């Protein structure tokens, strides 16, 4: 009976995914200017010639490991405040402070309903308090988190939030898409722009799919995406000068190549774990547009701060967006069909996959590949 119920749920997921996919409004796409044809990009005047970026490499404590969510949030918040104070009093004054993907909530395992309680709301009391850090530091503070939103009931969102120097939310960045076929037995269940693309576009506009925040310290974007050159090329085309990345573990080569191939500065904030776990934690980096590592934390398991100066005025002078071989490769791209269709989570909340295993069943069922792609 349990197997029958699960298969019936999968059938509902597939049916809902197909039935609720609206067609994208091509006219809206055509009338929205996303990339300047002359190679220039929008920006505002710089306040200074050189800016300081500090990356916070810190431990991660999951809210599910505390006696209560309130206790967990308080401890994690106090630690963020402590580290921000260290960033402000040691070395040069920061203009950007970048935390990793889970400084507040940590990572929680289990089903969708298990994870939802260990999320925050944006805006909410946590962003208000982190805004005070930004005000006190007179800098931008960026952090990632699992987020819940009443406008997206039962969805678990992966969002990077930017707090401005005034303490207010300057921008939020949804995760563009999840890496797929990474695990043999499951897929990531968080909701990304790709998973609900048409609904997201209708609510926020197409320009918010690859948003760039124009600041007095340079154009920034924030992402948790890994191993996805198209995503970062799109951010570069939109005028990104400093690409801030948050991750749960990462490959240094990915950060170096992405910065180099897209001609922007980039940083990756990673969390720490004991070496005995075997995970590739720590070693947060800041990379130049030439692929040069400007700063790197030497440890996988020790907390600390990575710092680099970015000569943003000299970098911006006479700069254009990168030179891609789009016209040459376009015929191939136009015939390529990605394995998993976009909008795969445009379903009723009761039909959302509850576990990574159910997400894999959904992906296998709607895969455009024959046979469906397997994890490496």
Phi, psi and omega in degrees: 000320180297318179296318179299317180297318180295316179296324177295321177298318179299317178300319178296319179300313181295315181298315181294321180299319182285320186286329187263004180282107175283155176282136179296145180276099184297330180294320178297322179296315184291328185269355178262120179281115181254329182222130177287135185285345182264010177088352178278170177211155184287144178198168175244162182301146179279146177274334181210162182280329182231135180241157182247125178250129177238129181253127185263108176266108186227163178291165179235129178235118182287139179300330182293346181271355181264158176302327177213157179298323181299316179296319180295314179298321180295314181295315181294323179294317180298325179290321175299317179296319179297315181292323178294322177297320177295319179296328183279332186258346179248136179072202180285154177296130182282148169256332174227133171242118184250116173267170183276196189286332187224046182292334182265311189263338189066181178263133178243137179262176179107193182281175178304314181290333175291322186277328186305321180297338184260043177237168176240171174253144178232114001285163180188184182300329180290316179293328177295319181287321177292330174300327178292327175297314181299318178297315181296322181276346187053050180209174175273136177241129184238134178210153177258161179193155163286135186227143170248150184214126183299337178282348176231069187301133178071000174277141173256114185263145174252107189232137170259127183249136177250120174263129181279176182295339178274000179087357181264159177292119179273328182190149169240142181238110172293151170293133185292312180197158177268149171292141184240158179058034177276325182247150181284332189246359185200170173229161181286134187262352181297151181271129179242174177302316181302320184294334180227036193309311184292320177293320177297314181297319180295323184280320189245343181098152184294330181296340181274001176287325175226070185284150175233131179265115178275116180239168178289355177249006181124165179278123181240154168221159183227137181209151174252002182291144176231152175052049183216084186298328181295321180299313183285332173295321178296317177298322179293317178300329182278357174106018178292133176251327178231114182261110182264127186237139175240147185204159165258095185068156182194171175249125181303323181300324179297317181292316181297311182295319182297317178295315183295312185286341181250005174054051171218160171287150180211155177218148176234122176260118180246157174265171183255149173216153175302141179302330181298340179288338180084000181273153181273067182271178175063205178054041177301147187224159168233130189233144179274168177296347178262010179080011179277131177281111183279328180201145180208135176283133186283349189247149173270337188239354180258138177287157178172185184236132176254133188227141175207149174265137180244117179282073192296324181294314179295322179295318184288332185303121178061016181282144171238173175292161184299160181259099182260154179273051186292316182297322181290320185269350185306317179301324178288314180301322184293336179266348180286137177235119181292151188299311184258122182298149171294167179068019183291348175250017172281069183227165174296149187300328180288348180257004178294138176302133185270338183224167176297327178293318177294325177297320178295318178301317178299311181300316179299326184283329182255005181301139176272355182265150180227104004279167178303147181295143179254159176294145180288000000 
